[in-house]
């Protein structure tokens, strides 16, 4: 498969052109192919296709475009792969003409550096021959325009490199025509004028070379109010004095080196530089020798306090040898307390002054300043560090035009527009690893002090959220205190309400609140409100629709606000439809919420979130668990947006993603007046999922919160359901006496309410309790009663589950033929209901019964059918139970290896879900 981007967008397989469908599909493909092998988030793709106004259905439409592209690009391997919250193009670089172009230019640079000028020129001409017109022609929009601008600049940089190589190798006479054309196309680019002067001089046209200089001097004075650069002036003087022309790939032109301006924001320098080896290596790879052509910018972006400035300063010092013409550094004050951001005009004045331009010679207009700045940097190899940038508009005029220069930018914003326009390398800076966190503490406090109290050290690292600034502040504070260990500091950090106060500098220095506030104060009103409301969900995050419910806004508007928050790294976007934040920002968000909203407003947001969770969870549970009791839910709160959960796979993934949020919401709603009914309904809805996942402690936790809520308003139906669910959870956690009390209260409650379905389910739970306490004969009347009650109300799903339970009890009491009959009756009903959960359980029962009868072949067949269904459902706990019984059957047939494999697979799950069962499995493994 081959792809053409340097012209009309096309795809070829062999000699056949492949249709790429709609304009939107071609734009998605191009956004992936300009960075093959690099993941592109869904947000970035949406921005490329729809610019600033994506439709509400953008995510769904994007998935459809990707699906259609995959069908069109049929081949031996999948070309577009899903990864994380986005996609990646898995194509070899030689399959994309843009990648071929970049590789050929890179190779030509290496050859030129090695003195093989002829081969370098041939490589550059072969690279330029790949261009087939205007790149991405036919694609409209801001993103496509930005790419065309970037690629056009890349092409002219390559032409400049080729012509320089021609002149350096003595081919100046032949290059005059091309250079004259280049000067006409780019009259203010002094690189081409310099080369034209050299080419004319080499060809003996001294007067013509001097005329080029005079024309340049006049043009710059008229348009920019500036003079020719030091390079052109020196060359002019050399020609006048008949000195030999300067040659060589790097030249020896000198410019006035800018002072190494001190990097600001001393709070970023709180801790010594540690770790960051991966990030430093990335910067060296893109900015060091052999860097890819067209990549002249690296954007370092991250949350407040991640050490962006420290990393940039350290990397800049390491790169000094590769940029002999000097380094320029400027603080743009994009996020600084009580100070306005530096304007592009102010920054350019500073940079031009550092480059030797007298203050009175600096042009008054921004475009003239930028042109002069780029002219002075033409042909130079300089490193520019733009620290603390606020947005792309502030940075664009400060980017040099010379391909020999490199720019490092740090910002709390992602500057995604700038990254797209320039092809910049984007480096997202996160928190420290645990190892880097410990290293930072050791740098300040010493290894003896850090190692003396491992528990306190762990607390410091955990409560600092591994944020470099936080660790640096804690270490500095601990270093000035009299305690010999970290215990006192750790004790303060363990109190959640004082964490942000405990993480502060010494002697009135900055603290975390002030650092976070610089980003918070820059937010729009709606984004700031949403930031605070996100403290009502766990720091691990929530879905896009949950966030929309919190703020009571449409999903489309919420997505825009989350993009604003993510752009300045106040939230994380692990996937296109999820949002979270690290623990310290979560605490700060809670403080801002209390400061900016009333109790009534916070209660309304919590009610909308509860409604979202309840209605989405109930729909998801109904998709997964056919035996879920029917509930008459509280109405959807105004402004609440339930998530679409179509099908078992989507429902299961939603439960897995939202588990922590759902349990948190139950806890908070359980103590909130007016939320009692929704609280127990949500707790009931979660019960089956938590049981299948083996999360017994969470079951107890949410059911106890639900019981308190139901009791508070004397909700008898709610109390009956919660007592039953508490009984089920207590059976699993090994408290049979307490479980029995709750189940008896549930049975009484359902009897008083005249609810036969509730009674039937409770009888089933009482039967399980009898079985767990070694009383199978006492279980028999309970399961028989459950079968009768389910049959009376026409609940075929419940009746099938009860029949399976009856078969299990008959097997335990030695009535094996009857047990097989009961389970087959259950399967007959389940064929009508399509309840895969109950079907898996019934096949498991049949496997056990056939094992008891000695029919091991049939037992293995039944167990395999149960396992297949459990794995389809993602039901690890029940699958582990089946694997344990399967192992016994394999062992009975003499398959010791197969038995060990089954037990080992089960052990992984049971160690987390049921430690006592895990111990029993380990004993069996030891025995065999």
N, C-alpha and C positions, 0 to 999 in steps of 0.2 A: 504494500500500500504506500502511495506517495501523496504528499500534500503540497499545494502551492499557496503561499501567502503573499509572496512578493509580486503581486499582480492580482488578477481576479481569483477569488478563493475557489479552489478546485481540489478534487480528490481523484486519484487514479489507482486502478488495480490492473497490473499488466499494461495493456494498451487501451484499456477501457475507462472512460470517465464515469465517475459515480455521482449520481444525483444526491445533493445534500439537502433537498427540501426547502423549507422556508428561509427567509432572511434571518429569523430568530435562531433557527437551528444552525445556520452558518456562523452566526456570531458566537453561539455557545462553543462550537468547535474551535473557532479561532482563539477565543479566550483561553482554551485549554492548550492549544498547540503552540502559542507563543511562549509557553513555559512547560514543555513536555516533561513528564516525570515529576513535576512539582504539583502538589495538591492545590486546588483552587476552591475556595469556599463557595457555598451556594449564594451567599450574600454578594460576593464579588461577581459571580456570573449574572445574578439578577441586575446588578449595577451596570454591567457591560451591555446587557440586552435592552434594559428599559431606562437607563440613566437615572433621573431623579424622581420619576413617577411610576414606580412599578405597580401593576394591578394587584388587587387583593389576592388573586389566584396565582401570583407569581411563582410560588414554590411548586404548586401542582403543575403549572405550565412548564416549568424548568424540567421537572421529572419526565414529562411527556416528550419534550424536545430531546432529552438524553436517550429516552427509550427509542425514539424514531431514528436517531443518529446511529445507535447501536445496530438497528436492523439494516440500515443503509450500508454501514461500514462492515459488512460481513467479511470475515477472514479467519485465519487459523487461531487467533487469540482475541480476547476481548480488548478493544482499543480504548474504550472509556470505562474506567473502573470507579465504583463508589468507594470513598475513603473518608472516615470521620463524618464531618458535616458538609462534605463537598465531593469533588470528583478529580480524577487525574487521568491525563492522556498517556497511555502506555504504548508509546511508539518509539522506535529507535531514532536517534537524532538525524541519521542520514535520510530518513523518510520525509523530513520537513525541509523545504528549501531555505527557510529562515535559519534553521539550526545548521544546515550545511554552510550557509553564508558565514555565520558567526565562527564556525569551526575553521573554515578556510582562512579567515582573517586572523584568527588566533595563531594558526600555524605559520602564516606569513610573517607575523610579528616575531615569532621565535626565530625564523630563518633570517630575518633582517638583523636581529640582535646577534646572531651567530656569524654575521658577515656574508651570508649567502644572498646577496641583493637580487641577483637575477632570478633565483627561485622564488624569492619573496614577491617580486613584481608579477611573476607569472601566477602565483597563488592569489594575489589581490585581483588581478584581471579576471581569473576564473570565478572568484567570488562575486564580482560585480556583474558578470555575465548571467548570473542566476536571476537578476531582476527582470521582470516581464511587464513593467509599467508601474502604475500607482499601487502600492501595497493595499491589500484588503479592499480593492475597488468594488464599488457596489454596495458596501455596507455603510449605512448612515449612523449618526449618533455620536455623542460626546466621546465614548470610549474608543470607537473606531477612529475618530479624528485624532485623538491623542496618540493612538498607536501609529497612525500615518506620520504624524509630526516627529515622533521618536525615531521611527525607522528612516525617515528622510534625513534626519540629522546623522544617523548611523551611516547611511550611504555616503553622505558628503565627507564625514570623517575618514571613511575608507578611501574615497577619492583623494583626499588630502594626503593620506599616508602613501598611496600609490605614486602620486606626483612628486612627493618628497623623495621617495626611493628613486624615481627616474632622475631627478636633478642630482641627487647624491652620487649616482652611478655614472654621471657624465652625460646623461641623455637630456640635458636641459633644452637643447635646440629643438628636439622632437616634442618636448612637453609644452612649448610656448603656446601653441594653439589651445590645448586643453586648459592651461592655466588662465588664459585670457577669457575663455568661456566661464570658468569657475569664478573669476573676479567679477564678471558681469552678473552672474547669478547671485553672488554674495559680496556685494561691494564693501561691506563693513567688516568682513572677516579678514584680518590682517595676515592670517596664515597664507592665504593664496597670493596676496600681494608680495609677501616676503619671497615666496617661491618663484613668482613671476620675475621679480627683480634678479634673483640668482640665475634663473634660466636665461634671461636676456644677457646678463653679464657674461655667463659662461659661453654664450653663442657670439660674443663680441659686440653686442649692441649696448654699449655702456650708456649712451645718451638715452636710449629707450628705457633702460633700467632706472636712470635718474628721474626721467619723466614720470614713471610709475610712482616714485616716492612723492614728487611734487603734487601729482594728482591726488594721492592719498592724503597728504597734508591739507590740501584745500577742502577735500570732501569731509574729513573729520572735523575741521574747523566750522564748516557750514552746518553740518547736521548735528554734531555733538558738542561743539565748543571745546574740542580736545585736540591734543597733538598726537602724532604717530608714536607708537610704542618705542621703548628702549631698543628692542630688537631691530625694528625697521630703521631707526635713527643710526644705530651702530653700523648696520649694513650699508646705509647711504654714505656714511663717512668713509667706510672701507673702500667703496667703489670710487669715491672722489680721490682718495689717496692711493688708489690702485693696489690696495692690500689684497692678499689672497682671500678668496671667498671662504666663509666658514662652511664646513661639511660635517657630516656624521649624524647618526640617528638621533643624538640627544643635543648636539650642539654645545656651546660653552657660553651661551648668552646668560648674563646675570641680570637678575632683577633685585630690587631692594627687598630683602627678606622682611616679612612682617614680624613685629615683636610677638613672642609667644604669650599672647594675652592670657592672664590667669583665668582658668575655668571657674565660673561662678557657682552659686548654690552650694556652699560648704556643707550643707546638711547631707548632700549626696556622698560626701567624702568621709562620713562619720567613721566607717570601718575601713581597714586596709583592704586593698584589692585582693580577693581570694577567688579561687575557682574560675568559673566562666571560661574554661578551656575550649569547650565546644564553640561558644559564641565568638571568642577571640580568633579561633581557627577559621570560622566562617568569614570574618572581616578580612583576615589576611588573604584568604583565598580569592575574594572578589576585588580587593584593593591592592594586593601585592603583585609581584612580577607574574606575567602570564595571565593576567585577568582577561575575562571575556570582553571582546569589543562591544561597545554599546552600553556596558554597565559601568557608569561613572558615578553612581550614587548608592549609598547604603543608608537606609532608614532604620534606626534603632528605636523601637517603640515599646512602651510598657507602662504598667501601673505606676502611680506615684510611689517613690521609694524603692524601686527595683535596681537602682544603680546605673541608669543609662549614661549619665555624664561620666561617672567613674570608668565605665567600660570604654566609652569613646576616647577619653583622655589616655587611657592605658594603651588602647589599640593605636592611637595616633602616634604615640611615642615609639611603638614598635615598628611603625611603618615609615619612620623618618628617613631611613636610608634609601627607600624607594622613591622619594620625592625630594630630590636635591635642591630644587628651587625654593623650598621653604614651606611653611605651614601658616595658614590664617585661621584664627579662631574668634568667634563672636557669640556672645550670649544674646539670644533673641527675646529673652524674658517672656516667653509665651504664657507661662504660668508662674507668676511671681506675686507675692503679697504687696498690695498697695503700690504697684507699679504697672504702667501700661506696657503692653508688648512693644518691642522695638519695631518701627515701621521699616519696610523694605528700603525706603530712601535713607533713613538713619543708618541702617546696617551697611548700605553701599558706601555712604560717606566714610564710615569707619574703615571699611575694607580698602577703598581707594586711597585713603590717607596712608594706610599701612603699606600700600604698594608704591608709595612715593609721590602721589599726586598732591600738589599743593592745594590747600583748602579753597583758595579763590579760583582754582581751575576745575573744581568739581562741577559738572553741569547741574542746573537746577531741576531738570525734569527726570523722572524715574527711568523712562526708556533710554534717554541719553546716558544716564549713569550706568545702566546695565550694559549698554553697548560698549562704553569705555572700559568697564570692568572686564568684559569678555575679551576685548581687544588686548588689554594688558596681560591677560593670562594665555593668549594664543601662543601655542608652541611650548608652553611651560609645563613642568611637572611639579605641581603643587598640591598639597593636601588642604582642603577647606573643611573646618569643623563648625557646623551651625548647631549650636546647643539650645535646647529648650524652645523648639519651634512651636508655634501655636497652630498654624494651618498651612496648607499648600500655597495659598496666595502670598503669604509672608516670605516663603522660601523661593518660589520660582525665579524671581529676578536675580537671586544670589547664586544661581547655578552657573558655573563656567561653561563656555562653549568648547573649550579645548579638550580633546580626547586624552591628553596626557595628565589632566588633573583628576582628582577624585574628591568627592564630597561625602562627609559623614554627617548625618543629621540625627539629632535626638529629639524625641517629642513624646508627650503623653497621648497625642492623637496618632491614629494609624497612618494618616496622610495617604490613604488608598488611591485618591485621584492622582497624586504626584507619582506614586509608585507605578501606576498604570501608564502615565504619560512618558516617564523617563526610563521605564524598564528597570527601575531600581531594585537592588536586593533588599528584601524586607526581613528584618530580624526582630521577632517578637521576644522581648526579654521578660522572663517569668521570675518566680521566686527562686531562692536557693534550693539546692538539693539538701537532704539532711546532712550529708557529709560536708558540703560547703558551709552550711550553717554552723556546724561544730568548728570547722576551721576558722571561721570568722571570730568565734568566741575565743579560740585558743590564741589568735593573733593579738588580741587585746589583753586577755586575762592570764595567759600562760596555760600550758597543758596540765600542770599540777593542779591548779585551781579548778579547771574544767573537769578533769578526771576524778577529782576527789568526791564529787557528788553527782553520780550519773543520773539519778532521778530528777534532781533540780535542773540539770542540763537538758534533759528531755523535755521538762516542762517549759523551759525558756524557749526552746526551739519550736515546740508545738504552739505555744500561746503567742509567739511572734509571727505565726503563720509563715515562717521562713522568709519573711520580707527583709531584704538586706538592710534597709534603713532601720527597721525595728530592732534587728539583731545588733546593729551598730550602736544604737542609742542605749539599749539594755546593757551591752558590754561596757560602754563608756561610763554609764551610771554605776554599774557594779564595781568598776575599777576605782571609783572615788569613794566607795563606802568602806567602812571598817571591817565588815564581815569577811571572814576568810573563805567562805563558800558562797555559792549562788543561792543558798536556801532562802534567805530573806527576800531576794528579788523574785524568786519563783513563787513564794507564798503570796506576794502581791498580785502576780499575774494569774494565779488560780482563781481569784475573785473576778468574775466576768465584768461586773460593773466598774471596776477600777483599772481594767487592762489598758485602755487608751491613756489614762492618767499616769500609769506606771511606766509607760514607754515614752519617755521624754528626755530631752537633752539636759545637760548640766549647765548651771549658771545662766539660766534664762534662754538657752538655745531653743531651736525649733522643736516642736513635738509632732506626733503623727497627725493630730487634729489639724494643725495649721497646714501641713503638707497636703493632706487630703482636701482641705478646704479650697486650695488654689484651683483644683480641678472642678470641685463642686460649684464654686461661685461662677464658673464660666458656662454652666449649663443653662439651657432654656428653662422656663418655668415648669413646663410639663415633664421634661426629662428629670429635673430635680425632684419633682413630686414622685415620679415613678421610682427613682433611686431610693427614696425614703421608704416607700411602700414595699420594696423588695426585702426589707428587713423582717417582714411578716412571714416570709418563707425561710427555710434553712439556707445557710450559705451555699450549700451544694447546688441549690438552684431549683428552677421550676420550668415549666413549658411556656411557650409564647402565649398560649391561650390563658394560662393561669395568670401570667403577668397582665394580659389585657383585662382579665376579670378584676384583678387587684385595683387597677386604676379606672375601671369602668369605661374604657375607650375601645374603639374598633381595633381588630387585629392589625390592620394595615397601619394605623397611626401608632400603635404600640411598637410594631416592628421598626418604624422610623425612630422612635424614642430610644429603643434599645440600641439601634445603630449609633445614635449620638453618644450614649453612655459607653458603648464598646469602643468607639473611636478614641475616647480619652481614657480608656482602660479603667473605668470605674466598675465595669462588670466584665465577666468572661462569657464568650459565646462558644462553648464546646461543640455545638451543633447549630444548624440554622434556626431551629425552633426551640432552643433552650438557652437559659441564661443563669449564671451563678456569679459568685464573687468570693474573694478570700475572706477569712474570718475577721480580720481587722477592719476591712472596708464594711463588712456586714454590721459590726458593732457601731461604726461611725454612721452608717445609714440609719440605724435605729435611733441614734441621738438626734439626727436631723429630722426624722419623722416626728419625734416628740416635740421638737422645737417649732415645727412648721405646720402642725395639724392639730385639730381638736380631738378629744376622745371620741366624739360622735363620728368624725370622719374616719378615724382608724377602725372603729367598730363596723362602719358601713363597708369598708374595704375588706375586712375579715369575713363579713357575711357573704360578700360576692365571691371571695375565694372559696369559702366552704360550699357554697352552692355549685360552683364550678367543679370542685372535687367530687361532691356527692353525685351529681348527674352524670359526669364522665365515668366515675368508678362503677356506678350501677350498670351503665350501658356496657362497659368493658366486662364486668363480671357476668352479665347475662350472656355475652358472647362465649365466655370460657366455661361457665359452670351452669349446666342446665338445671341443677337441683337447687339453685338459689331461690329462697322464698320470695314471693311476689310482694313488692312494697308499693305503697301509695306515697311517692316522694313529696317532700315540700316543694312548692313551686320554685322555678328558676328565678333567682334574684335579678332585679333590673340592673343591667350592665354586666352581668355574668355571662361568660362565653364558654360553654362546654366544648371539649376537644372531640373531634371526629375519631371514633374507634371502630372502624369497619373490619370485622373479621378477627379470628383468634390471634393471628400473628401480631396485628396492630395492638390489640387489647393487651396481650401479654407483655409486649415491649413497653406499652404505656405504664403498666403496673410496675415493671422493673425500674423504669426511669423515675417514677414519681413516688416510690415507696416511702422515702424519708419525708417528703413533703406531706404525704397523706397522713402519716402517723403524727407529724407535728401539728397538722390542722386539727385532728381529733383532740389532741391534748389541749390546744388553745380554745377550741370551741366548747370543750367540756366544762369550762369555767365561765363561759360567756352567756349571760342572760339572754333568752330569746332564741338560742341555738340548740336547745335540748333535743328536739325531735331529729333535726338534721344530723346531730352528733351521733346518736345511737344508730341511725340509719346508715351513716357512713361506716361506722365500726362494724355493723353487720355485713355490709357489702364487702369489706376488706377481709373478712374472716376466712373465706375459702382460699383466697390468694395466699394469705400468710401461712395457712396450714399447708398448702401444697409446697410452699417455699421452706417449710420447717422453721419459721420464725416465731417460736413459741413465746419468747419474752415480749416481743412486740404485740402478740395477740393479747397477753395478759394486760399489758400497759394500756392499749386502746380500749379494751373492754371494761377495765376498771374506770377509766375516764367516762366512758359512755354510761355505765351504771350510775355514777354520781350524778350525771346530767338527768337521766330518766327519773331517778328517785327524787330529785329536787322539785320536779313538777308533777310527781305521782303519775307518770306515763306508764300505765300497766302493760300495754303491748310492748313498749320499749324495754321495760324491766324483764318481761318474760323472755324476749329474744336475747337480751344481754346475759341473763342468768344461764341460759342454755350455752351460749358461746363461751362464757367463763368456765362452765363445766368442761366443755371440750378442750379448752386450753390447759386447764389444770390436770386433766387426764394425761396430756402429752408431757407436762412438766413434772409429773410424778407426785401429785398431791391428791390421791383418790378420795380421802375423807372430805376435803373441802369441795372437790368436784361433785361428789354425791349431794352435798347440801345445795349447791347451786342448781343442779339438775332437778332435784325435787321441787325447788321453788319455781323453776321454769315450768315443770309439768303442771303444778297447781295453777300457775298463772294462765297457761293456755286452756286448761279445763274451765276456769272461771270465765274466760273470754269466749268460749265455744269455738276454739280454733283447732280442728282436727289435724290439719297439716302440721302445726306447731307441736301438737302432742305426739304425732308420728315421728317427727325428727328427734324429739327428746327421748322417746322410747329407744330409738336407734342409738343415741348417745349413752343411755343407761346400759344398753346391752354391751357397748364397747367397754364401759367401766367394769362390768362384770367379767368380761374376758381378760382385761388387763390385771384384774385382781385374782385370777385363777378360778373363776366361778362360771364356767361355760353353761352349766345346767340352769343357773339363775338368769343367764342372758336369753335363753330360749323364749320365755313368755314375752319379753320385751320386743324381740324382733318379729315374733308372730303377730303381736298387737300392731306393730308398725305396718306390716303388710296389709292387715285388715283396714286400718285407717286410711292408708294411701289409696287402696282399692275403692273405698267408700266415696272418696272425694274425686275420683277419676284422675289422680296424679300418677300417670304411667311411669314417669321418670323416677319419682320417689318410690313407687312400687317396685321397680326394677332394682334400685339400690337396696331396698329392704330385702328382696328375694336373694340377692347376692350375699347380704349379711346373714340371712337365714341359712344359706348353704354353708357359709364359713362356720357358723355355730354348730350345725349338724356334723360337719367334719371334725370339729373339736370334741364332740361327744361320741364319736365313733360311728355315726350313721352315714357312711360314705356314699352308698347308692342314692339316698335321699338328698345328700349334699349336691351330687352331680345333677340330679333332676332340678333342684332349686336354681342352680346357676344357669342351666340351659333355659329355664323359664325366664330368667332375668335377661339373657341374651336375646331371646325372642322379642321381648318388649323393647330392648335397647335398639334393635334394628329399626324400629318405628320412630324413636326419639332422637337418634344420632348423638347420644350423650357419650362422647369419647372418653371422658374421665371415668364414668361408671363402667363403660365397656372394658377399659384397661383393668379396672379393679376386679371385674368378674373373670376375665381371662387369668389373672393372677390367682384368684381363688381356685379356678379349675386346675391350674398347674399344681397347686399345693395338694388338691384332693387326689389327682392322678398319681402324684408322687407317693401319697399314702397308700394307694391301691397297688403300688409296684409297677405301674405303667409309666416307666420313666421316659420313653419316647414321646408319649402323648403329653406328659408333663413339660418336657422341654419345648414342644411345639406351642403349648399354651403360654408359657413364660415369654417366649420370643414375641408372640403377638401382643402381650401386655407391654413389653419393653418398647416395641415399635410405637405404640400409641403414646406411652409416657414421654418418649423422646420427641414425638411430634408436638406434644403439649408443652415441652420444656419442664416437665414435672420431675425434677431430680430426686426428690425425697422418696416418692413412691417407686421410682425406677430403682433406687438403691435398695429398698425393701425387696423388690422382685429379684434383683441381682443376688441378694443373700440366699433366697430360696432356690434360685437357679443353681447357685454354687453347690448347695446340698445335693441337688439332683445329679449334677455332673459328677460330684464325688461318688455318688452311689453307683454310677456307671463305670467308675474307674478312671474318669478323666480328671486327674489331680491338677494338671496344668490349667485346664479350663476353669476348675473350681477356684483356684488361686486368683486367676485373672478377674473373675466375677467379684470375688470378695474384695480384691484390691480396688476395683473401680467403685464399689459401693462405699469403701472406707473413706475415700476422699470427701464424699458428700456428708456422710454420717458424722465425721469429726466436727463438722460445723453445725449440723442440724440436730443430732441426737448423740451426744458423747457416750451415754451408757450403751447404746446399740453399737457404737463404734468399738467400745471396749470388748463387747462380745464377739464382734467380727475379728478383731485382732487376736483374740484367744483361739478362734477357729483356725486362723492362718498359722498361728504358732504350732497348733496341734498337727497340721498336715505338712 
